Amino acid sequence: MVYYIYREKSGYWRWRLIDARGMSIVNSEEHYTDEVQCSAAVELIRTSGLAPVCVLRHGATETLGMARAAPVVEERAALNAALCSAALH
C-alpha cells in the first residue's frame, strides 16, 4: 500500500491510500491548505497502528461526528475494549 499526496485544482491538498491492486481504499475527507499539513495528517494515520478498533452500530442516542451510532465494542482483547470505551466517552 502507498499514500499519495496531491494538490487539487482548487489549490487544496488531499491524500489517498492505494492498495496493491492500485485501488483507492481511503481518501482524505478533509482538505489541507498546504502540503506540510497534509503530510502531517498522513503521518498521524500511518503511525496509528496500535489504535484500538471500535465497531459502531447504528441506532443509539450518542452522536459521533455527523452520524448517529451506538458504540458496540467487539471484544478482541480486554485492553482494546477499555480503550474504545474511553475514546467514546
Residue pairs with C-beta under 8 A, 6 or more apart in sequence:
1 17
1 18
1 19
1 20
1 25
2 17
2 18
3 15
3 16
3 17
3 18
3 42
3 46
4 15
4 16
4 17
4 18
5 13
5 14
5 15
5 35
5 38
5 39
5 42
6 13
6 14
6 15
6 16
7 13
7 35
8 14
8 31
10 31
12 31
12 32
12 33
13 31
13 32
13 33
13 34
13 35
13 37
13 38
14 27
14 28
14 30
14 31
14 32
14 38
15 27
15 28
15 38
15 41
15 42
16 24
16 26
16 27
16 28
17 24
17 25
17 26
17 27
18 24
18 25
19 25
28 38
28 41
30 41
32 38
32 41
52 79
52 80
52 83
52 84
52 87
53 74
53 76
53 80
53 84
54 71
54 73
54 84
54 87
54 88
55 72
55 73
55 74
56 64
56 69
56 70
56 71
56 72
57 69
57 70
57 71
57 72
58 67
58 68
58 69
58 70
59 68
59 69
59 70
60 68
60 69
60 70
60 71
61 68
61 70
62 68
62 69
62 70
62 71
62 88
64 71
64 88
71 84
71 85
71 88
73 80
73 81
73 84
73 85
75 81
